[in-house]
Amino acid sequence: MSDLSSSLGFVAENPAMSAIKDAYNSFAERRAMLNLPNPGTVDNIAREVQKDVLLSNFMFTGLRADLTKVFGMTPLFRVSHAFSMGSSGNLPPYAFSAMYGSPKVFMQGNLGSDGTLSAVYNYRWNQGLVTKTNAQVMGGGAQGLLQIDNDYTGDDFSASIKAFNPSIFEGGLTGIFVGSYLQSITPGLALGFEAIWQRQGMTARPETALSYSARYKGDDWIGTAQLQAQGTFAATYWRKLSERVEAGVDMNLQFAPSPAAMMMGGPSRDGTTSIGAKYDFRASSFRAQVDSTGKVSCLLEKRIAMPISLSFAGEIDQAKQTAKVGLAVSLEIAGEELMEQQEKADPASMIPPPF
């Protein structure tokens, strides 16, 4: 045992390793002196435009009603019932959902009347490392989905490793694996990349793809650019116009080779651009969006009283001469004690669940 310890000690304490340690410590000290901010993740590099301003994650059609009962705030525990009618999406007529959240654990389960079952389990190992698991079982015998994410948030960088439907039961590794890294270079500029490796089956050849990302944050604006595989370029621009008004532009341009273009000796160009704005009022929020395909959309969310909120969504497609309308009512019920706890709680001292 002493011989083994001395051998390992020589490996860790030889002059070459000491030089590497000194160089790394010096680099870490200089890096810490820059006091660079965390740039976020590659997935959320354009969050201000795509998830806050534009209507991609908020648009709906038909009639919806959400009833939520809150049983606790610390830890968070709530159940909800969702009813929908006339929806053009994949929403079932009825869905039941239960949610539990603590500073370390977040769990959520959804069961639809069409047989769809989804479950989310997230665990925070420490302040920087979070493991997220998402499983879905589709109704009607369709293929399910298993997604496992490991996200690490550092002082000035973010790293992530994801796996979609990983399997080793076919005699080898199959599935989709994604790795991403985003690093702050200056207080405003961040650069990153995303690598994808996928293999649908052992009879198919593995496929790889690499994309690059850049994000720059000014005083009241944020610009992003992404060069993805197969010639896709995406860029966004977000700006804070006033205390309650913000606007954003999202552009996607794809250089995809087509047979006609190959005969002419050049790739075809296909792209869309969306422009949107968001207005926040005292008890309501209004979003409007127009894109280059001729679609005009709007969304109004208004809180009528403390437990009741209404949402109205509308969309007109000028090219297809179609229109869509959606109306939703949300009711959130909580006891008086929980309401008092929420009002007295200090948001700065509360650690949110690992959503």
Secondary structure, DSSP 8 states (H G I E B T S, - for coil): -HHHHHHHHHHHHSHHHHHHHHHHHHHHHHHHHHT------STTTTHIIIIIISSTTT---EEEEEEEEEEEETTEEEEEEEEEES-SSS--SEEEEEEEE-SSEEEEEEEETTS-EEEEEEEESSSSEEEEEEEEE-GGG---EEEEEEEEE-SSEEEEEEEEEEE-TTSS-EEEEEEEEEEESSSSEEEEEEEEEEES-TTS--EEEEEEEEEEE-SSEEEEEEEEGGGEEEEEEEEE-SSSEEEEEEEEEEEE--HHHHHHTS-EEEEEEEEEEEEE-SSEEEEEEEETTSEEEEEEEEE-SSSEEEEEEEEEETTTTEEEEEEEEEEEEE-HHHHHHHHHS-TTT------
